[in-house]
Amino acid sequence: MISRDSFKRSGTFPAVLAVFIMLTLFYAPVSARLGSHKMTSECGPYVIYHQKENEKLALKVDELLCGSASEIASEIGLEKVDTVWVFIASDRESFRMLHLNRIPEWGEAFSDLRRNVIGIDAEAVLRAPRPLVTVVRHELSHIFFSQRVGGVVCPTWFLEGLAMRQSREWTLVDQWHLVSSIWKKNLPDLEDLTGPFPRPMEPASTAYKLSYAAVDRLLDGEPEYLVTLTSFIRDTGDFDRAFLLTFGVSVGDFSQQFHLDLEKKYRTAGALMQSTPFWIFMVCLFLLAYIVKKYRSAVKLRAWEEEER
């Protein structure tokens, strides 16, 4: 999840200094509330702020950053990484202070592209079904992409779809959710997802699924196009023009064809989903997913509690 702040990075010392000043003024009070524990990574320009009780989590986040950064940066063509600041909030109130109500209540983490900041709600990520590695990779994708294109504003559907692809967070349940939305004709147009996603969880979830499907369709079999696209975005300062230069079609034409293909691919889904065997299967699937989710959450919490003791 990202904030819509973005800006042109010139790479000059005044620009870097300005970012540092904004970071200090904006996040200094939160840093104090977090306990001012600061960890500087040995593998890259990553600085992590956390409370003492979240030291284990901070070490894990640092490990995941180090293990994921090279792959994510390489995929989008980022050669030099600017400093990334990570703030781990131990409670919901501190997390709200970080994002100033810019993300919905169900959010676990966010990226502030203007300040190169990742915010993480420790309490939420430890209880969420998504693994911590998925959360870290998702937000790191946002930060690195913004650095690569020099802060050029891009449509949210592309940013979120790419982050989901780079964090590998697509599941069978996500696939079913997408098919269900197509059958119910409850799918938004891709071109309506250029700005902030809906705040309610259900329509936002649908927007994320559609975004992933669109980006996966774009890059399927030819991931090298991503480096070309980011180069054109950086050089032209225009996502739509860069998209046309890279893929040979306009964003509007791609969106129209993408929706037509989805309808064609899943046109028999309606008949299937009205059958009794299908619903029996889906009930069993969701029960299994719920049991697995509860088990993983319990194991994760128990592991952290034992480490803290």
C-alpha positions as CSV (number, residue, x, y, z in Angstrom):
1,M,0.0,0.0,0.0
2,I,1.4,3.4,-0.9
3,S,0.8,7.0,-0.3
4,R,0.2,9.1,-3.3
5,D,3.1,11.5,-2.5
6,S,5.8,11.4,-5.1
7,F,8.4,13.8,-6.4
8,K,11.2,14.3,-8.9
9,R,14.6,13.3,-7.5
10,S,17.5,15.2,-9.1
11,G,20.2,13.2,-7.4
12,T,21.9,16.4,-6.2
13,F,23.0,17.2,-2.7
14,P,20.3,19.9,-2.1
15,A,17.6,17.4,-3.1
16,V,19.0,14.7,-0.7
17,L,19.3,17.3,2.1
18,A,15.7,18.5,1.5
19,V,14.4,14.9,1.8
20,F,16.5,14.4,5.0
21,I,15.0,17.6,6.5
22,M,11.4,16.6,5.7
23,L,12.0,13.2,7.1
24,T,13.4,14.6,10.3
25,L,10.6,17.1,10.8
26,F,7.8,14.7,9.9
27,Y,9.0,11.5,11.7
28,A,11.0,12.8,14.6
29,P,8.0,12.8,17.0
30,V,7.1,9.3,16.0
31,S,10.7,8.2,16.3
32,A,10.7,9.5,19.9
33,R,7.4,7.6,20.6
34,L,8.9,4.4,19.2
35,G,11.7,4.6,21.7
36,S,14.4,5.9,19.5
37,H,16.0,2.5,19.0
38,K,17.8,2.7,15.7
39,M,19.3,-0.1,13.7
40,T,21.5,0.6,10.6
41,S,21.7,-2.4,8.2
42,E,25.1,-3.8,7.2
43,C,23.9,-4.9,3.8
44,G,22.5,-1.7,2.4
45,P,21.2,1.8,3.1
46,Y,18.4,0.7,5.4
47,V,17.7,2.4,8.8
48,I,15.2,0.8,11.1
49,Y,13.5,2.5,14.1
50,H,11.7,0.4,16.6
51,Q,10.9,-0.1,20.3
52,K,13.0,-2.3,22.4
53,E,10.4,-5.1,22.5
54,N,10.4,-5.2,18.7
55,E,14.1,-5.8,18.4
56,K,13.6,-9.4,17.1
57,L,11.1,-8.2,14.5
58,A,13.5,-5.4,13.5
59,L,16.2,-8.0,12.9
60,K,13.9,-10.1,10.9
61,V,12.8,-7.1,8.8
62,D,16.5,-6.3,8.2
63,E,17.2,-9.9,7.1
64,L,14.3,-9.8,4.7
65,L,15.4,-6.4,3.2
66,C,18.8,-7.8,2.6
67,G,17.5,-11.0,1.1
68,S,15.0,-9.3,-1.2
69,A,16.5,-6.0,-2.2
70,S,18.8,-7.2,-5.0
71,E,16.2,-9.2,-6.8
72,I,13.5,-6.6,-6.6
73,A,15.9,-3.8,-7.7
74,S,17.2,-5.9,-10.6
75,E,13.8,-6.7,-11.9
76,I,12.9,-3.0,-12.3
77,G,16.4,-1.9,-13.4
78,L,17.4,0.1,-10.3
79,E,21.1,0.2,-10.0
80,K,21.7,2.6,-7.0
81,V,19.5,2.4,-4.0
82,D,18.8,5.5,-1.9
83,T,18.4,5.3,1.9
84,V,15.2,3.6,3.0
85,W,13.9,4.4,6.5
86,V,11.7,1.7,8.2
87,F,9.5,2.6,11.2
88,I,8.1,-0.4,13.2
89,A,5.1,0.7,15.3
90,S,4.3,-1.7,18.2
91,D,0.7,-0.5,18.6
92,R,-2.1,0.8,16.4
93,E,-1.9,4.3,17.8
94,S,1.7,4.7,16.9
95,F,1.0,3.3,13.5
96,R,-1.7,5.9,12.9
97,M,0.8,8.6,13.9
98,L,3.0,7.2,11.1
99,H,0.5,7.3,8.3
100,L,-1.8,10.2,9.5
101,N,-4.9,8.3,8.5
102,R,-3.8,8.0,4.9
103,I,-4.5,4.2,4.8
104,P,-7.5,2.2,5.9
105,E,-7.8,0.5,9.3
106,W,-7.2,-2.9,7.9
107,G,-3.8,-1.9,6.5
108,E,-0.7,-3.6,8.0
109,A,2.0,-1.5,6.3
110,F,2.5,1.5,4.0
111,S,5.1,3.2,1.8
112,D,5.7,7.0,1.8
113,L,7.4,7.5,-1.6
114,R,8.2,11.1,-1.0
115,R,10.3,10.4,2.0
116,N,11.5,6.8,1.2
117,V,9.8,5.5,4.3
118,I,8.2,2.1,5.1
119,G,5.9,1.9,8.0
120,I,5.0,-1.4,9.6
121,D,2.3,-2.2,12.3
122,A,4.1,-4.9,14.3
123,E,0.9,-6.1,16.0
124,A,-1.0,-6.4,12.7
125,V,1.7,-8.2,10.7
126,L,2.2,-10.8,13.4
127,R,-1.5,-11.7,13.2
128,A,-2.1,-11.3,9.5
129,P,-2.3,-14.2,7.1
130,R,0.3,-12.7,4.8
131,P,3.9,-13.7,5.8
132,L,6.2,-10.9,6.9
133,V,8.4,-11.5,3.8
134,T,5.4,-10.7,1.6
135,V,4.7,-7.4,3.4
136,V,8.4,-6.3,3.3
137,R,8.7,-7.2,-0.4
138,H,5.5,-5.5,-1.3
139,E,6.5,-2.2,0.3
140,L,10.1,-2.4,-0.9
141,S,8.7,-2.8,-4.5
142,H,6.9,0.5,-4.1
143,I,10.0,2.3,-2.8
144,F,12.4,1.0,-5.4
145,F,10.0,1.6,-8.3
146,S,9.6,5.2,-7.2
147,Q,13.4,5.6,-7.0
148,R,13.9,4.0,-10.4
149,V,11.4,6.3,-12.2
150,G,12.4,9.5,-10.3
151,G,9.1,9.9,-8.5
152,V,7.0,10.1,-11.7
153,V,3.3,9.6,-10.8
154,C,2.0,6.3,-12.1
155,P,-1.4,4.7,-12.0
156,T,-2.1,2.9,-8.8
157,W,-3.3,-0.3,-10.5
158,F,0.1,-0.7,-12.0
159,L,2.0,0.0,-8.8
160,E,-0.1,-2.3,-6.7
161,G,-0.2,-5.1,-9.3
162,L,3.6,-4.9,-9.7
163,A,4.1,-5.0,-5.9
164,M,1.9,-8.0,-5.6
165,R,3.8,-9.8,-8.4
166,Q,7.2,-9.0,-6.8
167,S,6.0,-10.1,-3.4
168,R,4.5,-13.3,-4.8
169,E,1.3,-12.9,-3.0
170,W,-1.2,-14.5,-5.4
171,T,-3.1,-17.5,-4.2
172,L,-5.9,-19.9,-5.3
173,V,-8.3,-17.9,-3.1
174,D,-7.3,-14.7,-4.9
175,Q,-8.0,-16.4,-8.2
176,W,-11.4,-17.4,-7.0
177,H,-12.2,-13.9,-5.7
178,L,-11.3,-12.5,-9.2
179,V,-13.5,-15.0,-11.0
180,S,-16.4,-14.4,-8.6
181,S,-16.2,-10.6,-9.2
182,I,-16.3,-11.2,-12.9
183,W,-19.3,-13.4,-12.6
184,K,-21.1,-10.9,-10.4
185,K,-20.2,-8.1,-12.8
186,N,-18.6,-6.4,-9.8
187,L,-15.3,-5.6,-11.4
188,P,-14.1,-2.0,-11.7
189,D,-12.6,-0.7,-14.9
190,L,-8.8,-0.7,-14.9
191,E,-8.7,3.0,-15.9
192,D,-10.8,3.8,-12.8
193,L,-8.0,2.6,-10.6
194,T,-5.4,5.3,-11.4
195,G,-5.9,7.0,-8.0
196,P,-6.3,5.8,-4.5
197,F,-8.1,2.5,-4.1
198,P,-11.4,2.3,-2.2
199,R,-11.0,2.3,1.6
200,P,-13.5,-0.5,2.4
201,M,-11.8,-3.8,2.5
202,E,-13.9,-5.7,0.0
203,P,-13.8,-3.3,-3.0
204,A,-10.2,-2.6,-2.2
205,S,-9.4,-6.3,-2.3
206,T,-11.1,-6.6,-5.7
207,A,-9.0,-3.7,-7.0
208,Y,-5.8,-5.4,-5.9
209,K,-6.8,-8.7,-7.6
210,L,-7.6,-6.9,-10.8
211,S,-4.4,-5.0,-10.7
212,Y,-2.3,-8.1,-10.2
213,A,-4.1,-9.8,-13.1
214,A,-3.4,-6.8,-15.4
215,V,0.3,-6.6,-14.6
216,D,0.7,-10.3,-14.8
217,R,-0.8,-10.2,-18.2
218,L,1.5,-7.4,-19.3
219,L,4.7,-9.1,-18.1
220,D,3.8,-12.7,-18.7
221,G,6.7,-14.4,-20.4
222,E,8.5,-11.2,-21.0
223,P,9.6,-9.7,-17.6
224,E,12.4,-7.8,-19.3
225,Y,9.8,-5.3,-20.6
226,L,9.7,-4.0,-17.0
227,V,13.2,-2.5,-17.2
228,T,12.3,-0.9,-20.6
229,L,9.1,0.5,-19.2
230,T,10.8,2.1,-16.2
231,S,13.5,3.6,-18.3
232,F,10.9,5.2,-20.6
233,I,8.9,6.5,-17.6
234,R,12.1,8.0,-16.1
235,D,13.2,9.6,-19.4
236,T,9.8,10.9,-20.6
237,G,8.2,11.7,-17.2
238,D,4.9,10.2,-18.6
239,F,3.6,6.8,-17.8
240,D,1.1,6.6,-20.7
241,R,3.7,7.6,-23.3
242,A,6.2,5.1,-21.8
243,F,3.5,2.4,-21.8
244,L,2.9,3.0,-25.5
245,L,6.6,3.0,-26.4
246,T,7.2,-0.3,-24.5
247,F,4.1,-2.4,-25.4
248,G,3.0,-0.8,-28.6
249,V,-0.5,-0.1,-27.4
250,S,-2.1,2.7,-25.4
251,V,-3.2,2.1,-21.8
252,G,-6.8,2.6,-22.9
253,D,-6.6,-0.1,-25.6
254,F,-4.8,-2.5,-23.3
255,S,-7.5,-2.0,-20.6
256,Q,-10.3,-2.6,-23.0
257,Q,-8.7,-5.8,-24.4
258,F,-7.8,-7.0,-21.0
259,H,-11.4,-6.8,-19.7
260,L,-12.7,-8.5,-22.9
261,D,-10.2,-11.3,-22.4
262,L,-11.2,-11.8,-18.8
263,E,-14.8,-12.0,-19.7
264,K,-14.1,-14.5,-22.4
265,K,-11.8,-16.6,-20.3
266,Y,-14.2,-16.9,-17.4
267,R,-17.5,-16.8,-19.2
268,T,-18.5,-20.3,-18.0
269,A,-17.7,-19.3,-14.4
270,G,-21.3,-18.3,-13.8
271,A,-22.8,-21.7,-14.6
272,L,-20.1,-23.4,-12.6
273,M,-20.5,-21.3,-9.6
274,Q,-24.3,-22.0,-9.4
275,S,-23.7,-25.7,-9.1
276,T,-24.0,-27.5,-5.8
277,P,-20.7,-29.4,-6.0
278,F,-18.8,-26.2,-6.6
279,W,-20.2,-24.6,-3.5
280,I,-19.5,-27.7,-1.4
281,F,-15.9,-27.6,-2.7
282,M,-15.6,-23.8,-1.9
283,V,-16.9,-24.2,1.6
284,C,-14.3,-26.9,2.3
285,L,-11.6,-24.8,0.7
286,F,-12.5,-21.8,2.9
287,L,-12.7,-23.9,6.0
288,L,-9.3,-25.3,5.2
289,A,-7.9,-21.8,4.5
290,Y,-9.3,-20.6,7.8
291,I,-7.8,-23.4,9.8
292,V,-4.4,-22.9,8.1
293,K,-4.6,-19.2,8.8
294,K,-5.4,-19.7,12.5
295,Y,-2.6,-22.3,12.8
296,R,0.0,-20.1,11.2
297,S,-1.0,-17.1,13.3
298,A,-0.8,-19.2,16.5
299,V,2.6,-20.6,15.5
300,K,4.0,-17.2,14.6
301,L,2.8,-15.6,17.8
302,R,4.1,-18.4,19.9
303,A,7.5,-18.2,18.2
304,W,7.8,-14.5,18.8
305,E,6.7,-14.8,22.5
306,E,9.3,-17.6,23.1
307,E,12.0,-15.4,21.5
308,E,11.0,-12.4,23.6
309,R,11.2,-14.5,26.7
